């Protein structure tokens, strides 16, 4: 499951970065990537829903990220990209309630 999840997310992150390079900024939504960068929105294999995504101010993010891309996690709830403190612990606990699986998290 995790390999499938990571593979799908990697394609989205590459499309987000290609959009940024082509347009000078991150897309407002993942839908902005279709059809120029992606043929369709990939579905999160854990939840059956599209991935969570939000643009943010890098100056306000401790890791300097301009966006978050995440899975709603095994609880299926969009927690706005709130990441589990330690990814391995989150997997062992089947994604603790109140957290998402953030792909562009330097701690992973």
KOLGU-4560 file (N, C-alpha, C; in nm, 3 decimals, padded with zeros to 5 digits):
<recs>
<n_xx: 00.081 n_yy: -00.119 n_zz: 00.000 ca_xx: 00.000 ca_yy: 00.000 ca_zz: 00.000 c_xx: 00.086 c_yy: 00.126 c_zz: 00.000 mol: A seq: 1 type: UNK>
<n_xx: 00.189 n_yy: 00.128 n_zz: 00.084 ca_xx: 00.272 ca_yy: 00.247 ca_zz: 00.096 c_xx: 00.346 c_yy: 00.276 c_zz: -00.035 mol: A seq: 2 type: UNK>
<n_xx: 00.397 n_yy: 00.175 n_zz: -00.102 ca_xx: 00.468 ca_yy: 00.196 ca_zz: -00.229 c_xx: 00.374 c_yy: 00.254 c_zz: -00.333 mol: A seq: 3 type: UNK>
<n_xx: 00.254 n_yy: 00.206 n_zz: -00.339 ca_xx: 00.153 ca_yy: 00.256 ca_zz: -00.432 c_xx: 00.120 c_yy: 00.402 c_zz: -00.402 mol: A seq: 4 type: UNK>
<n_xx: 00.105 n_yy: 00.432 n_zz: -00.276 ca_xx: 00.076 ca_yy: 00.567 ca_zz: -00.231 c_xx: 00.189 c_yy: 00.663 c_zz: -00.269 mol: A seq: 5 type: UNK>
<n_xx: 00.311 n_yy: 00.624 n_zz: -00.237 ca_xx: 00.429 ca_yy: 00.709 ca_zz: -00.265 c_xx: 00.448 c_yy: 00.730 c_zz: -00.415 mol: A seq: 6 type: UNK>
<n_xx: 00.426 n_yy: 00.627 n_zz: -00.494 ca_xx: 00.442 ca_yy: 00.636 ca_zz: -00.639 c_xx: 00.342 c_yy: 00.737 c_zz: -00.698 mol: A seq: 7 type: UNK>
<n_xx: 00.217 n_yy: 00.729 n_zz: -00.655 ca_xx: 00.115 ca_yy: 00.822 ca_zz: -00.703 c_xx: 00.148 c_yy: 00.965 c_zz: -00.661 mol: A seq: 8 type: UNK>
<n_xx: 00.192 n_yy: 00.982 n_zz: -00.538 ca_xx: 00.225 ca_yy: 01.116 ca_zz: -00.488 c_xx: 00.346 c_yy: 01.175 c_zz: -00.560 mol: A seq: 9 type: UNK>
<n_xx: 00.443 n_yy: 01.092 n_zz: -00.594 ca_xx: 00.562 ca_yy: 01.142 ca_zz: -00.664 c_xx: 00.523 c_yy: 01.202 c_zz: -00.798 mol: A seq: 10 type: UNK>
<n_xx: 00.432 n_yy: 01.137 n_zz: -00.870 ca_xx: 00.386 ca_yy: 01.192 ca_zz: -00.997 c_xx: 00.319 c_yy: 01.328 c_zz: -00.980 mol: A seq: 11 type: UNK>
<n_xx: 00.242 n_yy: 01.343 n_zz: -00.873 ca_xx: 00.175 ca_yy: 01.470 ca_zz: -00.847 c_xx: 00.278 c_yy: 01.577 c_zz: -00.810 mol: A seq: 12 type: UNK>
<n_xx: 00.374 n_yy: 01.544 n_zz: -00.726 ca_xx: 00.477 ca_yy: 01.642 ca_zz: -00.687 c_xx: 00.557 c_yy: 01.688 c_zz: -00.808 mol: A seq: 13 type: UNK>
<n_xx: 00.589 n_yy: 01.596 n_zz: -00.898 ca_xx: 00.661 ca_yy: 01.635 ca_zz: -01.020 c_xx: 00.576 c_yy: 01.730 c_zz: -01.104 mol: A seq: 14 type: UNK>
<n_xx: 00.447 n_yy: 01.702 n_zz: -01.116 ca_xx: 00.358 ca_yy: 01.790 ca_zz: -01.192 c_xx: 00.345 c_yy: 01.927 c_zz: -01.127 mol: A seq: 15 type: UNK>
<n_xx: 00.339 n_yy: 01.931 n_zz: -00.995 ca_xx: 00.331 ca_yy: 02.059 ca_zz: -00.923 c_xx: 00.456 c_yy: 02.142 c_zz: -00.951 mol: A seq: 16 type: UNK>
<n_xx: 00.573 n_yy: 02.078 n_zz: -00.945 ca_xx: 00.698 ca_yy: 02.151 ca_zz: -00.970 c_xx: 00.710 c_yy: 02.193 c_zz: -01.117 mol: A seq: 17 type: UNK>
<n_xx: 00.665 n_yy: 02.110 n_zz: -01.209 ca_xx: 00.666 ca_yy: 02.148 ca_zz: -01.351 c_xx: 00.576 c_yy: 02.269 c_zz: -01.374 mol: A seq: 18 type: UNK>
<n_xx: 00.462 n_yy: 02.272 n_zz: -01.308 ca_xx: 00.372 ca_yy: 02.387 ca_zz: -01.317 c_xx: 00.440 c_yy: 02.512 c_zz: -01.262 mol: A seq: 19 type: UNK>
<n_xx: 00.506 n_yy: 02.499 n_zz: -01.149 ca_xx: 00.575 ca_yy: 02.614 ca_zz: -01.088 c_xx: 00.681 c_yy: 02.669 c_zz: -01.182 mol: A seq: 20 type: UNK>
<n_xx: 00.758 n_yy: 02.580 n_zz: -01.243 ca_xx: 00.862 ca_yy: 02.624 ca_zz: -01.337 c_xx: 00.802 c_yy: 02.690 c_zz: -01.460 mol: A seq: 21 type: UNK>
<n_xx: 00.691 n_yy: 02.641 n_zz: -01.509 ca_xx: 00.628 ca_yy: 02.695 ca_zz: -01.630 c_xx: 00.551 c_yy: 02.825 c_zz: -01.604 mol: A seq: 22 type: UNK>
<n_xx: 00.493 n_yy: 02.840 n_zz: -01.484 ca_xx: 00.404 ca_yy: 02.952 ca_zz: -01.457 c_xx: 00.453 c_yy: 03.046 c_zz: -01.347 mol: A seq: 23 type: UNK>
<n_xx: 00.563 n_yy: 03.012 n_zz: -01.281 ca_xx: 00.618 ca_yy: 03.100 ca_zz: -01.179 c_xx: 00.556 c_yy: 03.087 c_zz: -01.041 mol: A seq: 24 type: UNK>
<n_xx: 00.457 n_yy: 03.001 n_zz: -01.025 ca_xx: 00.395 ca_yy: 02.982 ca_zz: -00.895 c_xx: 00.330 c_yy: 02.844 c_zz: -00.890 mol: A seq: 25 type: UNK>
<n_xx: 00.300 n_yy: 02.801 n_zz: -00.769 ca_xx: 00.234 ca_yy: 02.672 ca_zz: -00.752 c_xx: 00.089 c_yy: 02.681 c_zz: -00.798 mol: A seq: 26 type: UNK>
<n_xx: 00.032 n_yy: 02.572 n_zz: -00.846 ca_xx: -00.109 ca_yy: 02.574 ca_zz: -00.886 c_xx: -00.197 c_yy: 02.601 c_zz: -00.764 mol: A seq: 27 type: UNK>
<n_xx: -00.308 n_yy: 02.671 n_zz: -00.787 ca_xx: -00.402 ca_yy: 02.697 ca_zz: -00.676 c_xx: -00.466 c_yy: 02.569 c_zz: -00.627 mol: A seq: 28 type: UNK>
<n_xx: -00.491 n_yy: 02.476 n_zz: -00.720 ca_xx: -00.548 ca_yy: 02.347 ca_zz: -00.683 c_xx: -00.488 c_yy: 02.241 c_zz: -00.775 mol: A seq: 29 type: UNK>
<n_xx: -00.502 n_yy: 02.117 n_zz: -00.738 ca_xx: -00.450 ca_yy: 02.010 ca_zz: -00.822 c_xx: -00.525 c_yy: 02.002 c_zz: -00.955 mol: A seq: 30 type: UNK>
<n_xx: -00.649 n_yy: 02.047 n_zz: -00.955 ca_xx: -00.727 ca_yy: 02.047 ca_zz: -01.079 c_xx: -00.660 c_yy: 02.134 c_zz: -01.186 mol: A seq: 31 type: UNK>
<n_xx: -00.584 n_yy: 02.235 n_zz: -01.144 ca_xx: -00.513 ca_yy: 02.322 ca_zz: -01.239 c_xx: -00.407 c_yy: 02.246 c_zz: -01.318 mol: A seq: 32 type: UNK>
<n_xx: -00.371 n_yy: 02.127 n_zz: -01.275 ca_xx: -00.269 ca_yy: 02.046 ca_zz: -01.343 c_xx: -00.327 c_yy: 01.962 c_zz: -01.456 mol: A seq: 33 type: UNK>
<n_xx: -00.459 n_yy: 01.953 n_zz: -01.461 ca_xx: -00.527 ca_yy: 01.870 ca_zz: -01.560 c_xx: -00.577 c_yy: 01.958 c_zz: -01.675 mol: A seq: 34 type: UNK>
<n_xx: -00.555 n_yy: 01.929 n_zz: -01.797 ca_xx: -00.483 ca_yy: 01.815 ca_zz: -01.854 c_xx: -00.340 c_yy: 01.847 c_zz: -01.894 mol: A seq: 35 type: UNK>
<n_xx: -00.291 n_yy: 01.969 n_zz: -01.866 ca_xx: -00.158 ca_yy: 02.007 ca_zz: -01.915 c_xx: -00.044 c_yy: 01.929 c_zz: -01.850 mol: A seq: 36 type: UNK>
<n_xx: -00.054 n_yy: 01.897 n_zz: -01.722 ca_xx: 00.054 ca_yy: 01.827 ca_zz: -01.652 c_xx: 00.015 c_yy: 01.683 c_zz: -01.613 mol: A seq: 37 type: UNK>
<n_xx: -00.112 n_yy: 01.660 n_zz: -01.592 ca_xx: -00.164 ca_yy: 01.528 ca_zz: -01.555 c_xx: -00.286 c_yy: 01.498 c_zz: -01.642 mol: A seq: 38 type: UNK>
<n_xx: -00.303 n_yy: 01.373 n_zz: -01.679 ca_xx: -00.420 ca_yy: 01.338 ca_zz: -01.760 c_xx: -00.548 c_yy: 01.339 c_zz: -01.676 mol: A seq: 39 type: UNK>
<n_xx: -00.535 n_yy: 01.323 n_zz: -01.547 ca_xx: -00.647 ca_yy: 01.326 ca_zz: -01.454 c_xx: -00.593 c_yy: 01.332 c_zz: -01.313 mol: A seq: 40 type: UNK>
<n_xx: -00.679 n_yy: 01.359 n_zz: -01.219 ca_xx: -00.634 ca_yy: 01.363 ca_zz: -01.079 c_xx: -00.614 c_yy: 01.222 c_zz: -01.028 mol: A seq: 41 type: UNK>
<n_xx: -00.494 n_yy: 01.191 n_zz: -00.979 ca_xx: -00.474 ca_yy: 01.058 ca_zz: -00.923 c_xx: -00.555 c_yy: 01.041 c_zz: -00.795 mol: A seq: 42 type: UNK>
<n_xx: -00.593 n_yy: 00.919 n_zz: -00.770 ca_xx: -00.671 ca_yy: 00.886 ca_zz: -00.651 c_xx: -00.579 c_yy: 00.825 c_zz: -00.546 mol: A seq: 43 type: UNK>
<n_xx: -00.595 n_yy: 00.871 n_zz: -00.425 ca_xx: -00.519 ca_yy: 00.819 ca_zz: -00.312 c_xx: -00.562 c_yy: 00.675 c_zz: -00.288 mol: A seq: 44 type: UNK>
<n_xx: -00.470 n_yy: 00.579 n_zz: -00.303 ca_xx: -00.509 ca_yy: 00.438 ca_zz: -00.286 c_xx: -00.553 c_yy: 00.404 c_zz: -00.144 mol: A seq: 45 type: UNK>
<n_xx: -00.519 n_yy: 00.485 n_zz: -00.046 ca_xx: -00.562 ca_yy: 00.458 ca_zz: 00.091 c_xx: -00.706 c_yy: 00.500 c_zz: 00.115 mol: A seq: 46 type: UNK>
<n_xx: -00.748 n_yy: 00.610 n_zz: 00.051 ca_xx: -00.880 ca_yy: 00.665 ca_zz: 00.082 c_xx: -00.980 c_yy: 00.657 c_zz: -00.034 mol: A seq: 47 type: UNK>
<n_xx: -00.930 n_yy: 00.639 n_zz: -00.156 ca_xx: -01.018 ca_yy: 00.640 ca_zz: -00.273 c_xx: -01.059 c_yy: 00.781 c_zz: -00.314 mol: A seq: 48 type: UNK>
<n_xx: -01.002 n_yy: 00.882 n_zz: -00.252 ca_xx: -01.032 ca_yy: 01.023 ca_zz: -00.281 c_xx: -00.907 c_yy: 01.089 c_zz: -00.340 mol: A seq: 49 type: UNK>
<n_xx: -00.922 n_yy: 01.205 n_zz: -00.402 ca_xx: -00.802 ca_yy: 01.277 ca_zz: -00.448 c_xx: -00.713 c_yy: 01.314 c_zz: -00.329 mol: A seq: 50 type: UNK>
<n_xx: -00.587 n_yy: 01.339 n_zz: -00.355 ca_xx: -00.495 ca_yy: 01.382 ca_zz: -00.250 c_xx: -00.535 c_yy: 01.519 c_zz: -00.197 mol: A seq: 51 type: UNK>
<n_xx: -00.497 n_yy: 01.545 n_zz: -00.072 ca_xx: -00.512 ca_yy: 01.679 ca_zz: -00.016 c_xx: -00.397 c_yy: 01.766 c_zz: -00.067 mol: A seq: 52 type: UNK>
<n_xx: -00.426 n_yy: 01.893 n_zz: -00.087 ca_xx: -00.325 ca_yy: 01.986 ca_zz: -00.139 c_xx: -00.361 c_yy: 02.126 c_zz: -00.092 mol: A seq: 53 type: UNK>
<n_xx: -00.261 n_yy: 02.201 n_zz: -00.052 ca_xx: -00.285 ca_yy: 02.342 ca_zz: -00.024 c_xx: -00.156 c_yy: 02.420 c_zz: -00.044 mol: A seq: 54 type: UNK>
<n_xx: -00.172 n_yy: 02.538 n_zz: -00.100 ca_xx: -00.061 ca_yy: 02.631 ca_zz: -00.118 c_xx: -00.047 c_yy: 02.707 c_zz: 00.012 mol: A seq: 55 type: UNK>
<n_xx: 00.077 n_yy: 02.737 n_zz: 00.050 ca_xx: 00.100 ca_yy: 02.809 ca_zz: 00.174 c_xx: 00.219 c_yy: 02.902 c_zz: 00.158 mol: A seq: 56 type: UNK>
<n_xx: 00.232 n_yy: 02.993 n_zz: 00.250 ca_xx: 00.343 ca_yy: 03.088 ca_zz: 00.251 c_xx: 00.467 c_yy: 03.017 c_zz: 00.306 mol: A seq: 57 type: UNK>
<n_xx: 00.572 n_yy: 03.002 n_zz: 00.225 ca_xx: 00.692 ca_yy: 02.933 ca_zz: 00.273 c_xx: 00.756 c_yy: 03.000 c_zz: 00.394 mol: A seq: 58 type: UNK>
<n_xx: 00.739 n_yy: 03.130 n_zz: 00.408 ca_xx: 00.797 ca_yy: 03.202 ca_zz: 00.523 c_xx: 00.730 c_yy: 03.162 c_zz: 00.654 mol: A seq: 59 type: UNK>
<n_xx: 00.608 n_yy: 03.108 n_zz: 00.646 ca_xx: 00.535 ca_yy: 03.067 ca_zz: 00.767 c_xx: 00.546 c_yy: 02.919 c_zz: 00.795 mol: A seq: 60 type: UNK>
<n_xx: 00.616 n_yy: 02.847 n_zz: 00.710 ca_xx: 00.631 ca_yy: 02.702 ca_zz: 00.727 c_xx: 00.770 c_yy: 02.673 c_zz: 00.782 mol: A seq: 61 type: UNK>
<n_xx: 00.783 n_yy: 02.596 n_zz: 00.889 ca_xx: 00.915 ca_yy: 02.566 ca_zz: 00.945 c_xx: 01.011 c_yy: 02.501 c_zz: 00.845 mol: A seq: 62 type: UNK>
<n_xx: 00.957 n_yy: 02.430 n_zz: 00.745 ca_xx: 01.043 ca_yy: 02.366 ca_zz: 00.645 c_xx: 01.053 c_yy: 02.449 c_zz: 00.517 mol: A seq: 63 type: UNK>
<n_xx: 00.990 n_yy: 02.565 n_zz: 00.513 ca_xx: 00.997 ca_yy: 02.653 ca_zz: 00.396 c_xx: 00.922 c_yy: 02.601 c_zz: 00.274 mol: A seq: 64 type: UNK>
<n_xx: 00.822 n_yy: 02.517 n_zz: 00.295 ca_xx: 00.747 ca_yy: 02.459 ca_zz: 00.183 c_xx: 00.642 c_yy: 02.557 c_zz: 00.132 mol: A seq: 65 type: UNK>
<n_xx: 00.628 n_yy: 02.563 n_zz: 00.000 ca_xx: 00.527 ca_yy: 02.648 ca_zz: -00.063 c_xx: 00.394 c_yy: 02.580 c_zz: -00.079 mol: A seq: 66 type: UNK>
<n_xx: 00.391 n_yy: 02.450 n_zz: -00.055 ca_xx: 00.266 ca_yy: 02.375 ca_zz: -00.064 c_xx: 00.278 c_yy: 02.248 c_zz: 00.020 mol: A seq: 67 type: UNK>
<n_xx: 00.164 n_yy: 02.190 n_zz: 00.050 ca_xx: 00.159 ca_yy: 02.059 ca_zz: 00.114 c_xx: 00.080 c_yy: 01.966 c_zz: 00.024 mol: A seq: 68 type: UNK>
<n_xx: 00.131 n_yy: 01.846 n_zz: 00.006 ca_xx: 00.059 ca_yy: 01.740 ca_zz: -00.064 c_xx: 00.049 c_yy: 01.625 c_zz: 00.035 mol: A seq: 69 type: UNK>
<n_xx: -00.072 n_yy: 01.575 n_zz: 00.055 ca_xx: -00.090 ca_yy: 01.475 ca_zz: 00.160 c_xx: -00.206 c_yy: 01.380 c_zz: 00.131 mol: A seq: 70 type: UNK>
<n_xx: -00.198 n_yy: 01.266 n_zz: 00.196 ca_xx: -00.307 ca_yy: 01.170 ca_zz: 00.200 c_xx: -00.386 c_yy: 01.199 c_zz: 00.328 mol: A seq: 71 type: UNK>
<n_xx: -00.516 n_yy: 01.178 n_zz: 00.322 ca_xx: -00.597 ca_yy: 01.196 ca_zz: 00.443 c_xx: -00.566 c_yy: 01.089 c_zz: 00.546 mol: A seq: 72 type: UNK>
<n_xx: -00.487 n_yy: 00.991 n_zz: 00.507 ca_xx: -00.447 ca_yy: 00.886 ca_zz: 00.600 c_xx: -00.553 c_yy: 00.780 c_zz: 00.616 mol: A seq: 73 type: UNK>
<n_xx: -00.522 n_yy: 00.686 n_zz: 00.698 ca_xx: -00.612 ca_yy: 00.572 ca_zz: 00.715 c_xx: -00.744 c_yy: 00.609 c_zz: 00.781 mol: A seq: 74 type: UNK>
<n_xx: -00.749 n_yy: 00.722 n_zz: 00.854 ca_xx: -00.877 ca_yy: 00.761 ca_zz: 00.913 c_xx: -00.968 c_yy: 00.829 c_zz: 00.811 mol: A seq: 75 type: UNK>
<n_xx: -00.914 n_yy: 00.865 n_zz: 00.692 ca_xx: -00.994 ca_yy: 00.922 ca_zz: 00.585 c_xx: -01.043 c_yy: 01.063 c_zz: 00.608 mol: A seq: 76 type: UNK>
<n_xx: -00.989 n_yy: 01.132 n_zz: 00.708 ca_xx: -01.032 ca_yy: 01.267 ca_zz: 00.742 c_xx: -00.926 c_yy: 01.367 c_zz: 00.697 mol: A seq: 77 type: UNK>
<n_xx: -00.969 n_yy: 01.474 n_zz: 00.629 ca_xx: -00.877 ca_yy: 01.580 ca_zz: 00.589 c_xx: -00.848 c_yy: 01.667 c_zz: 00.711 mol: A seq: 78 type: UNK>
<n_xx: -00.725 n_yy: 01.655 n_zz: 00.762 ca_xx: -00.683 ca_yy: 01.733 ca_zz: 00.878 c_xx: -00.597 c_yy: 01.852 c_zz: 00.836 mol: A seq: 79 type: UNK>
<n_xx: -00.607 n_yy: 01.891 n_zz: 00.709 ca_xx: -00.537 ca_yy: 02.011 ca_zz: 00.660 c_xx: -00.388 c_yy: 01.994 c_zz: 00.645 mol: A seq: 80 type: UNK>
<n_xx: -00.340 n_yy: 01.872 n_zz: 00.640 ca_xx: -00.197 ca_yy: 01.849 ca_zz: 00.624 c_xx: -00.122 c_yy: 01.844 c_zz: 00.756 mol: A seq: 81 type: UNK>
<n_xx: -00.192 n_yy: 01.821 n_zz: 00.866 ca_xx: -00.127 ca_yy: 01.806 ca_zz: 00.996 c_xx: -00.055 c_yy: 01.672 c_zz: 00.995 mol: A seq: 82 type: UNK>
<n_xx: 00.077 n_yy: 01.678 n_zz: 01.004 ca_xx: 00.159 ca_yy: 01.558 ca_zz: 00.992 c_xx: 00.181 c_yy: 01.491 c_zz: 01.126 mol: A seq: 83 type: UNK>
<n_xx: 00.185 n_yy: 01.359 n_zz: 01.124 ca_xx: 00.222 ca_yy: 01.285 ca_zz: 01.245 c_xx: 00.366 c_yy: 01.322 c_zz: 01.281 mol: A seq: 84 type: UNK>
<n_xx: 00.398 n_yy: 01.327 n_zz: 01.408 ca_xx: 00.531 ca_yy: 01.369 ca_zz: 01.451 c_xx: 00.640 c_yy: 01.282 c_zz: 01.391 mol: A seq: 85 type: UNK>
<n_xx: 00.619 n_yy: 01.154 n_zz: 01.390 ca_xx: 00.717 ca_yy: 01.061 ca_zz: 01.333 c_xx: 00.642 c_yy: 00.966 c_zz: 01.241 mol: A seq: 86 type: UNK>
<n_xx: 00.677 n_yy: 00.967 n_zz: 01.115 ca_xx: 00.602 ca_yy: 00.892 ca_zz: 01.014 c_xx: 00.595 c_yy: 00.742 c_zz: 01.046 mol: A seq: 87 type: UNK>
<n_xx: 00.704 n_yy: 00.683 n_zz: 01.092 ca_xx: 00.705 ca_yy: 00.540 ca_zz: 01.120 c_xx: 00.607 c_yy: 00.509 c_zz: 01.232 mol: A seq: 88 type: UNK>
<n_xx: 00.603 n_yy: 00.593 n_zz: 01.335 ca_xx: 00.507 ca_yy: 00.571 ca_zz: 01.443 c_xx: 00.364 c_yy: 00.582 c_zz: 01.391 mol: A seq: 89 type: UNK>
<n_xx: 00.341 n_yy: 00.673 n_zz: 01.296 ca_xx: 00.208 ca_yy: 00.690 ca_zz: 01.240 c_xx: 00.165 c_yy: 00.564 c_zz: 01.166 mol: A seq: 90 type: UNK>
<n_xx: 00.256 n_yy: 00.505 n_zz: 01.090 ca_xx: 00.222 ca_yy: 00.382 ca_zz: 01.019 c_xx: 00.193 c_yy: 00.269 c_zz: 01.115 mol: A seq: 91 type: UNK>
<n_xx: 00.272 n_yy: 00.258 n_zz: 01.219 ca_xx: 00.251 ca_yy: 00.150 ca_zz: 01.317 c_xx: 00.115 c_yy: 00.162 c_zz: 01.384 mol: A seq: 92 type: UNK>
<n_xx: 00.070 n_yy: 00.286 n_zz: 01.401 ca_xx: -00.059 ca_yy: 00.306 ca_zz: 01.468 c_xx: -00.172 c_yy: 00.318 c_zz: 01.366 mol: A seq: 93 type: UNK>
<n_xx: -00.144 n_yy: 00.281 n_zz: 01.239 ca_xx: -00.243 ca_yy: 00.290 ca_zz: 01.130 c_xx: -00.293 c_yy: 00.432 c_zz: 01.112 mol: A seq: 94 type: UNK>
<n_xx: -00.205 n_yy: 00.526 n_zz: 01.117 ca_xx: -00.234 ca_yy: 00.669 ca_zz: 01.102 c_xx: -00.322 c_yy: 00.715 c_zz: 01.218 mol: A seq: 95 type: UNK>
<n_xx: -00.261 n_yy: 00.778 n_zz: 01.313 ca_xx: -00.334 ca_yy: 00.828 ca_zz: 01.429 c_xx: -00.441 c_yy: 00.927 c_zz: 01.384 mol: A seq: 96 type: UNK>
<n_xx: -00.554 n_yy: 00.922 n_zz: 01.449 ca_xx: -00.662 ca_yy: 01.016 ca_zz: 01.419 c_xx: -00.609 c_yy: 01.158 c_zz: 01.437 mol: A seq: 97 type: UNK>
<n_xx: -00.652 n_yy: 01.247 n_zz: 01.349 ca_xx: -00.610 ca_yy: 01.387 ca_zz: 01.359 c_xx: -00.484 c_yy: 01.419 c_zz: 01.283 mol: A seq: 98 type: UNK>
<n_xx: -00.427 n_yy: 01.321 n_zz: 01.210 ca_xx: -00.307 ca_yy: 01.347 ca_zz: 01.131 c_xx: -00.326 c_yy: 01.299 c_zz: 00.988 mol: A seq: 99 type: UNK>
<n_xx: -00.248 n_yy: 01.357 n_zz: 00.898 ca_xx: -00.244 ca_yy: 01.319 ca_zz: 00.758 c_xx: -00.104 c_yy: 01.267 c_zz: 00.726 mol: A seq: 100 type: UNK>
<n_xx: -00.091 n_yy: 01.202 n_zz: 00.611 ca_xx: 00.037 ca_yy: 01.153 ca_zz: 00.564 c_xx: 00.090 c_yy: 01.255 c_zz: 00.464 mol: A seq: 101 type: UNK>
<n_xx: 00.183 n_yy: 01.342 n_zz: 00.507 ca_xx: 00.234 ca_yy: 01.451 ca_zz: 00.424 c_xx: 00.353 c_yy: 01.399 c_zz: 00.343 mol: A seq: 102 type: UNK>
<n_xx: 00.345 n_yy: 01.414 n_zz: 00.211 ca_xx: 00.449 ca_yy: 01.361 ca_zz: 00.123 c_xx: 00.572 c_yy: 01.449 c_zz: 00.118 mol: A seq: 103 type: UNK>
<n_xx: 00.557 n_yy: 01.580 n_zz: 00.116 ca_xx: 00.672 ca_yy: 01.667 ca_zz: 00.107 c_xx: 00.715 c_yy: 01.717 c_zz: 00.245 mol: A seq: 104 type: UNK>
<n_xx: 00.725 n_yy: 01.623 n_zz: 00.337 ca_xx: 00.767 ca_yy: 01.649 ca_zz: 00.474 c_xx: 00.911 c_yy: 01.604 c_zz: 00.489 mol: A seq: 105 type: UNK>
<n_xx: 00.999 n_yy: 01.695 n_zz: 00.526 ca_xx: 01.141 ca_yy: 01.663 ca_zz: 00.537 c_xx: 01.169 c_yy: 01.558 c_zz: 00.645 mol: A seq: 106 type: UNK>
<n_xx: 01.077 n_yy: 01.542 n_zz: 00.739 ca_xx: 01.097 ca_yy: 01.445 ca_zz: 00.846 c_xx: 01.075 c_yy: 01.300 c_zz: 00.804 mol: A seq: 107 type: UNK>
<n_xx: 01.028 n_yy: 01.280 n_zz: 00.681 ca_xx: 01.001 ca_yy: 01.144 ca_zz: 00.636 c_xx: 01.116 c_yy: 01.090 c_zz: 00.559 mol: A seq: 108 type: UNK>
</recs>
